[in-house]
Amino acid sequence: VASTPPAQTTSAAPPAASPPPPPKTSPPVQPVPAAAPVPGSREERLVKMTPMRMKIASRLKESQNTAASLTTFNEIDMSNLMAMRQKYKDQFLDKHGVKLGFMSAFVAAATSALQEIPAVNGRIEGDHIVYHDYIDISVAVSSPRGLVVPVLRNCETKSFADIEANIVELGTKAKNNTITLEDMAGGTFTVTNGGIFGSLMSTPMINQPQSAILGMHAIKERPVVVNGEIVIRPMMYVALTYDHRLIDGRESVTFLKSIKEKVEDPERLLLGL
């Protein structure tokens, strides 16, 4: 009798392991805004200085410790310059594509005065004086990161339109945080305009290693005596801070008086007087 082979038994496959549940995620933590200061509280906050602010602080202290700084003042009747700007501003904009401001007149006047008195355009280097045969004027402008001082190069070759276009270009770069170290390197003289913030008078600090800085201020109508009569004129105080180690009082006063005369009578700039 044939034997029957034993029946083969099969075991059932174990059930597939179920995937692990997804990890529970917590909702993103939102930054807690700083509580508004409570009136009468005496809390203090410690905030680290930005690299830009640290650099500005270092340069200003360097200027204070290095130069024998002295400031001389004068005032400028802006009537003729304002009248010229009002008369030609539309034609200037149509031809050159930039607005005619006051800064170009002051830069042009400073350029001419620097050519008249080269010491103001110089600097001290060790026990020597360096006289520059070119005029690179630094213009202080505000940026989101702080004060920056880009340079208008070879101002002795620039027209009013060239100066205004250059200022617009550098101001736009400063506003957009695209200004470079090359834009700010060098400079033989500085012009700053605190008047755009309403400053009536100040003593600007020298931008080392330069030897002088011109400060412009707000234009205010004031009573002044002209030809023996009291009249109301738009007036601006101007200040020149200079390094007395290099520049004597006679030179500084003559320099600032030259700027005053040129701005008060813009035709002198066109005639080279």
C-alpha positions as a Markdown table, in Angstrom:
| # | Residue | x | y | z |
|---|---|---|---|---|
| 1 | Val | 0.0 | 0.0 | 0.0 |
| 2 | Ala | 1.5 | 3.3 | -1.0 |
| 3 | Ser | 2.1 | 5.7 | 1.8 |
| 4 | Thr | 0.8 | 9.2 | 1.5 |
| 5 | Pro | 3.4 | 12.0 | 2.1 |
| 6 | Pro | 2.8 | 14.1 | 5.1 |
| 7 | Ala | 0.9 | 17.3 | 4.4 |
| 8 | Gln | 3.1 | 20.4 | 4.4 |
| 9 | Thr | 2.0 | 23.1 | 6.7 |
| 10 | Thr | 2.6 | 26.8 | 5.9 |
| 11 | Ser | 2.7 | 29.4 | 8.6 |
| 12 | Ala | 1.0 | 32.7 | 7.9 |
| 13 | Ala | 3.3 | 35.7 | 7.2 |
| 14 | Pro | 3.4 | 38.1 | 10.0 |
| 15 | Pro | 1.4 | 41.3 | 9.4 |
| 16 | Ala | 3.5 | 44.2 | 8.0 |
| 17 | Ala | 4.6 | 46.6 | 10.6 |
| 18 | Ser | 2.6 | 49.8 | 10.5 |
| 19 | Pro | 4.6 | 53.0 | 9.8 |
| 20 | Pro | 5.5 | 54.9 | 12.8 |
| 21 | Pro | 3.2 | 57.8 | 13.5 |
| 22 | Pro | 4.6 | 61.2 | 12.3 |
| 23 | Pro | 6.3 | 63.1 | 15.0 |
| 24 | Lys | 4.3 | 65.7 | 16.7 |
| 25 | Thr | 5.4 | 69.1 | 15.7 |
| 26 | Ser | 5.0 | 72.1 | 17.9 |
| 27 | Pro | 3.7 | 75.3 | 16.3 |
| 28 | Pro | 6.6 | 77.7 | 15.6 |
| 29 | Val | 7.6 | 79.9 | 18.4 |
| 30 | Gln | 6.9 | 83.5 | 17.6 |
| 31 | Pro | 9.4 | 86.0 | 18.9 |
| 32 | Val | 8.0 | 87.8 | 21.9 |
| 33 | Pro | 8.1 | 91.6 | 21.2 |
| 34 | Ala | 9.9 | 93.6 | 23.8 |
| 35 | Ala | 7.5 | 95.0 | 26.3 |
| 36 | Ala | 6.9 | 98.7 | 26.1 |
| 37 | Pro | 8.7 | 100.5 | 28.8 |
| 38 | Val | 6.5 | 101.2 | 31.8 |
| 39 | Pro | 6.5 | 104.8 | 32.9 |
| 40 | Gly | 8.5 | 105.1 | 36.1 |
| 41 | Ser | 10.4 | 101.9 | 35.5 |
| 42 | Arg | 14.2 | 101.9 | 35.9 |
| 43 | Glu | 15.1 | 98.9 | 33.7 |
| 44 | Glu | 18.2 | 99.0 | 31.4 |
| 45 | Arg | 18.9 | 97.2 | 28.1 |
| 46 | Leu | 22.3 | 96.1 | 26.8 |
| 47 | Val | 22.5 | 96.3 | 23.0 |
| 48 | Lys | 25.7 | 95.4 | 21.1 |
| 49 | Met | 27.0 | 98.1 | 18.8 |
| 50 | Thr | 26.9 | 97.4 | 15.1 |
| 51 | Pro | 30.3 | 97.2 | 13.3 |
| 52 | Met | 29.4 | 100.4 | 11.4 |
| 53 | Arg | 28.7 | 102.3 | 14.7 |
| 54 | Met | 31.9 | 101.0 | 16.2 |
| 55 | Lys | 33.9 | 102.2 | 13.2 |
| 56 | Ile | 32.3 | 105.6 | 13.3 |
| 57 | Ala | 33.0 | 105.9 | 17.0 |
| 58 | Ser | 36.6 | 104.9 | 16.5 |
| 59 | Arg | 37.1 | 107.4 | 13.6 |
| 60 | Leu | 35.6 | 110.3 | 15.6 |
| 61 | Lys | 37.7 | 109.6 | 18.6 |
| 62 | Glu | 40.8 | 109.3 | 16.4 |
| 63 | Ser | 39.9 | 112.8 | 15.0 |
| 64 | Gln | 39.5 | 114.2 | 18.4 |
| 65 | Asn | 42.8 | 112.8 | 19.7 |
| 66 | Thr | 44.9 | 113.7 | 16.6 |
| 67 | Ala | 43.9 | 117.1 | 15.3 |
| 68 | Ala | 44.3 | 120.5 | 17.0 |
| 69 | Ser | 40.7 | 121.3 | 16.0 |
| 70 | Leu | 39.4 | 124.8 | 15.8 |
| 71 | Thr | 36.2 | 126.1 | 14.3 |
| 72 | Thr | 35.5 | 129.5 | 12.6 |
| 73 | Phe | 32.0 | 130.7 | 11.5 |
| 74 | Asn | 30.4 | 133.0 | 9.0 |
| 75 | Glu | 27.0 | 133.5 | 7.6 |
| 76 | Ile | 25.8 | 133.5 | 4.0 |
| 77 | Asp | 22.9 | 135.4 | 2.4 |
| 78 | Met | 21.3 | 132.8 | 0.2 |
| 79 | Ser | 19.1 | 135.2 | -1.8 |
| 80 | Asn | 21.0 | 135.2 | -5.1 |
| 81 | Leu | 21.6 | 131.4 | -5.1 |
| 82 | Met | 18.0 | 130.7 | -4.3 |
| 83 | Ala | 16.8 | 133.1 | -7.1 |
| 84 | Met | 19.2 | 131.4 | -9.6 |
| 85 | Arg | 17.9 | 128.0 | -8.6 |
| 86 | Gln | 14.3 | 129.1 | -8.9 |
| 87 | Lys | 14.9 | 130.6 | -12.3 |
| 88 | Tyr | 16.8 | 127.7 | -13.9 |
| 89 | Lys | 15.7 | 124.6 | -12.0 |
| 90 | Asp | 13.3 | 123.4 | -14.6 |
| 91 | Gln | 15.6 | 124.0 | -17.5 |
| 92 | Phe | 18.4 | 122.3 | -15.6 |
| 93 | Leu | 16.3 | 119.3 | -14.9 |
| 94 | Asp | 15.2 | 119.0 | -18.5 |
| 95 | Lys | 18.7 | 119.2 | -19.9 |
| 96 | His | 20.7 | 117.2 | -17.3 |
| 97 | Gly | 18.1 | 114.9 | -15.8 |
| 98 | Val | 19.0 | 115.8 | -12.2 |
| 99 | Lys | 17.6 | 118.5 | -9.9 |
| 100 | Leu | 19.6 | 121.7 | -9.2 |
| 101 | Gly | 20.3 | 121.8 | -5.5 |
| 102 | Phe | 22.4 | 123.9 | -3.2 |
| 103 | Met | 25.1 | 121.3 | -2.6 |
| 104 | Ser | 26.6 | 121.7 | -6.1 |
| 105 | Ala | 27.1 | 125.4 | -5.5 |
| 106 | Phe | 28.9 | 124.8 | -2.2 |
| 107 | Val | 31.0 | 122.0 | -3.6 |
| 108 | Ala | 32.0 | 124.2 | -6.6 |
| 109 | Ala | 32.7 | 127.1 | -4.2 |
| 110 | Ala | 34.8 | 124.9 | -1.9 |
| 111 | Thr | 36.7 | 123.5 | -4.9 |
| 112 | Ser | 37.6 | 127.0 | -6.1 |
| 113 | Ala | 38.6 | 128.1 | -2.5 |
| 114 | Leu | 40.7 | 125.0 | -2.1 |
| 115 | Gln | 42.6 | 125.9 | -5.3 |
| 116 | Glu | 43.2 | 129.4 | -3.8 |
| 117 | Ile | 44.4 | 128.1 | -0.4 |
| 118 | Pro | 46.1 | 124.7 | -1.0 |
| 119 | Ala | 46.9 | 124.2 | 2.7 |
| 120 | Val | 43.2 | 123.4 | 3.4 |
| 121 | Asn | 43.4 | 120.7 | 0.8 |
| 122 | Gly | 46.5 | 119.1 | 2.4 |
| 123 | Arg | 47.2 | 116.7 | 5.2 |
| 124 | Ile | 49.9 | 116.0 | 7.8 |
| 125 | Glu | 51.9 | 112.8 | 7.3 |
| 126 | Gly | 54.5 | 112.3 | 10.0 |
| 127 | Asp | 56.8 | 115.3 | 9.9 |
| 128 | His | 55.8 | 116.2 | 6.3 |
| 129 | Ile | 52.9 | 118.0 | 4.7 |
| 130 | Val | 51.2 | 116.4 | 1.7 |
| 131 | Tyr | 49.7 | 118.8 | -0.8 |
| 132 | His | 47.2 | 117.3 | -3.2 |
| 133 | Asp | 47.1 | 118.6 | -6.8 |
| 134 | Tyr | 43.6 | 117.2 | -7.1 |
| 135 | Ile | 40.4 | 117.9 | -5.2 |
| 136 | Asp | 38.4 | 114.9 | -3.9 |
| 137 | Ile | 35.5 | 116.2 | -1.8 |
| 138 | Ser | 33.8 | 113.8 | 0.7 |
| 139 | Val | 30.1 | 114.4 | 1.2 |
| 140 | Ala | 28.5 | 113.1 | 4.4 |
| 141 | Val | 25.2 | 111.4 | 3.7 |
| 142 | Ser | 22.9 | 109.3 | 5.9 |
| 143 | Ser | 22.3 | 105.6 | 5.3 |
| 144 | Pro | 20.3 | 102.9 | 7.1 |
| 145 | Arg | 23.5 | 101.7 | 8.7 |
| 146 | Gly | 24.6 | 105.2 | 9.8 |
| 147 | Leu | 26.6 | 108.1 | 8.5 |
| 148 | Val | 28.8 | 107.4 | 5.4 |
| 149 | Val | 31.1 | 109.7 | 3.5 |
| 150 | Pro | 31.4 | 108.9 | -0.2 |
| 151 | Val | 33.8 | 110.9 | -2.3 |
| 152 | Leu | 33.3 | 113.1 | -5.3 |
| 153 | Arg | 36.5 | 112.7 | -7.2 |
| 154 | Asn | 38.4 | 115.4 | -9.2 |
| 155 | Cys | 35.9 | 118.1 | -8.4 |
| 156 | Glu | 38.1 | 120.6 | -10.2 |
| 157 | Thr | 37.0 | 119.0 | -13.5 |
| 158 | Lys | 33.2 | 118.9 | -12.7 |
| 159 | Ser | 30.4 | 121.1 | -13.6 |
| 160 | Phe | 27.3 | 121.8 | -11.5 |
| 161 | Ala | 25.5 | 119.0 | -13.4 |
| 162 | Asp | 28.4 | 116.6 | -12.9 |
| 163 | Ile | 28.4 | 117.3 | -9.2 |
| 164 | Glu | 24.6 | 116.9 | -8.8 |
| 165 | Ala | 24.6 | 113.6 | -10.8 |
| 166 | Asn | 27.5 | 112.2 | -8.8 |
| 167 | Ile | 25.7 | 113.1 | -5.5 |
| 168 | Val | 22.5 | 111.5 | -6.6 |
| 169 | Glu | 24.4 | 108.3 | -7.6 |
| 170 | Leu | 26.3 | 108.0 | -4.4 |
| 171 | Gly | 23.2 | 109.0 | -2.3 |
| 172 | Thr | 21.2 | 106.2 | -4.0 |
| 173 | Lys | 23.9 | 103.6 | -3.3 |
| 174 | Ala | 24.1 | 104.7 | 0.4 |
| 175 | Lys | 20.3 | 104.5 | 0.7 |
| 176 | Asn | 20.2 | 101.0 | -0.9 |
| 177 | Asn | 23.2 | 99.7 | 1.2 |
| 178 | Thr | 25.2 | 99.1 | -2.0 |
| 179 | Ile | 27.9 | 101.6 | -1.3 |
| 180 | Thr | 31.4 | 100.2 | -1.4 |
| 181 | Leu | 34.7 | 100.9 | 0.4 |
| 182 | Glu | 36.1 | 102.2 | -2.9 |
| 183 | Asp | 33.3 | 104.8 | -3.0 |
| 184 | Met | 34.4 | 106.1 | 0.5 |
| 185 | Ala | 38.2 | 105.7 | 0.2 |
| 186 | Gly | 40.3 | 108.8 | 0.1 |
| 187 | Gly | 39.0 | 112.4 | 0.0 |
| 188 | Thr | 40.9 | 115.6 | 0.6 |
| 189 | Phe | 38.2 | 117.8 | 2.1 |
| 190 | Thr | 34.6 | 117.2 | 3.5 |
| 191 | Val | 31.3 | 119.0 | 3.2 |
| 192 | Thr | 28.5 | 118.1 | 5.5 |
| 193 | Asn | 25.0 | 119.5 | 5.6 |
| 194 | Gly | 23.3 | 119.3 | 9.0 |
| 195 | Gly | 20.7 | 121.7 | 7.8 |
| 196 | Ile | 18.7 | 118.9 | 6.2 |
| 197 | Phe | 17.9 | 117.8 | 9.8 |
| 198 | Gly | 17.2 | 121.4 | 11.0 |
| 199 | Ser | 20.6 | 122.2 | 12.6 |
| 200 | Leu | 21.1 | 125.9 | 12.9 |
| 201 | Met | 24.8 | 125.8 | 13.9 |
| 202 | Ser | 27.4 | 123.1 | 14.8 |
| 203 | Thr | 31.1 | 122.4 | 15.0 |
| 204 | Pro | 31.7 | 119.5 | 12.6 |
| 205 | Met | 34.6 | 117.0 | 13.3 |
| 206 | Ile | 37.4 | 116.6 | 10.9 |
| 207 | Asn | 37.4 | 113.4 | 8.8 |
| 208 | Gln | 40.9 | 112.1 | 9.4 |
| 209 | Pro | 43.4 | 112.3 | 7.8 |
| 210 | Gln | 42.0 | 115.4 | 6.2 |
| 211 | Ser | 42.6 | 118.8 | 7.6 |
| 212 | Ala | 39.3 | 120.6 | 7.4 |
| 213 | Ile | 35.5 | 120.1 | 7.0 |
| 214 | Leu | 32.8 | 122.6 | 6.0 |
| 215 | Gly | 29.5 | 122.5 | 7.8 |
| 216 | Met | 26.3 | 123.8 | 6.1 |
| 217 | His | 23.2 | 124.5 | 8.2 |
| 218 | Ala | 19.5 | 125.3 | 7.9 |
| 219 | Ile | 18.4 | 128.4 | 5.9 |
| 220 | Lys | 16.4 | 130.7 | 8.1 |
| 221 | Glu | 14.9 | 134.1 | 7.4 |
| 222 | Arg | 16.5 | 136.7 | 9.6 |
| 223 | Pro | 16.7 | 140.5 | 9.8 |
| 224 | Val | 20.0 | 141.8 | 8.5 |
| 225 | Val | 21.4 | 145.2 | 7.7 |
| 226 | Val | 21.9 | 145.8 | 3.9 |
| 227 | Asn | 23.0 | 149.3 | 2.8 |
| 228 | Gly | 22.0 | 150.8 | 6.1 |
| 229 | Glu | 18.5 | 149.3 | 6.0 |
| 230 | Ile | 17.1 | 146.4 | 8.0 |
| 231 | Val | 15.7 | 143.7 | 5.6 |
| 232 | Ile | 14.6 | 140.1 | 5.9 |
| 233 | Arg | 17.0 | 137.7 | 4.1 |
| 234 | Pro | 17.3 | 133.9 | 3.9 |
| 235 | Met | 20.5 | 133.3 | 5.9 |
| 236 | Met | 22.7 | 130.2 | 6.5 |
| 237 | Tyr | 25.4 | 129.9 | 9.1 |
| 238 | Val | 28.5 | 128.0 | 7.9 |
| 239 | Ala | 31.3 | 126.5 | 9.9 |
| 240 | Leu | 34.8 | 125.5 | 9.1 |
| 241 | Thr | 36.6 | 123.1 | 11.5 |
| 242 | Tyr | 40.3 | 122.9 | 10.6 |
| 243 | Asp | 43.5 | 121.4 | 12.0 |
| 244 | His | 45.4 | 124.3 | 13.5 |
| 245 | Arg | 48.7 | 122.3 | 13.2 |
| 246 | Leu | 48.6 | 122.9 | 9.4 |
| 247 | Ile | 46.1 | 125.7 | 8.8 |
| 248 | Asp | 46.6 | 129.1 | 10.3 |
| 249 | Gly | 43.7 | 131.4 | 11.4 |
| 250 | Arg | 44.3 | 133.8 | 8.4 |
| 251 | Glu | 44.0 | 130.9 | 6.0 |
| 252 | Ser | 40.9 | 129.4 | 7.5 |
| 253 | Val | 39.0 | 132.7 | 7.7 |
| 254 | Thr | 40.1 | 133.7 | 4.2 |
| 255 | Phe | 39.0 | 130.3 | 2.9 |
| 256 | Leu | 35.5 | 130.5 | 4.5 |
| 257 | Lys | 35.1 | 134.1 | 3.4 |
| 258 | Ser | 35.9 | 133.0 | -0.2 |
| 259 | Ile | 33.1 | 130.4 | 0.0 |
| 260 | Lys | 30.7 | 133.0 | 1.3 |
| 261 | Glu | 31.5 | 135.5 | -1.5 |
| 262 | Lys | 31.1 | 132.8 | -4.2 |
| 263 | Val | 27.8 | 131.5 | -2.9 |
| 264 | Glu | 26.3 | 134.9 | -2.3 |
| 265 | Asp | 27.3 | 135.9 | -5.9 |
| 266 | Pro | 27.1 | 132.7 | -8.0 |
| 267 | Glu | 28.3 | 134.6 | -11.1 |
| 268 | Arg | 31.8 | 134.6 | -9.5 |
| 269 | Leu | 31.8 | 130.8 | -9.9 |
| 270 | Leu | 31.1 | 131.1 | -13.6 |
| 271 | Leu | 33.8 | 133.8 | -14.0 |
| 272 | Gly | 36.4 | 132.0 | -11.9 |
| 273 | Leu | 36.5 | 134.8 | -9.3 |
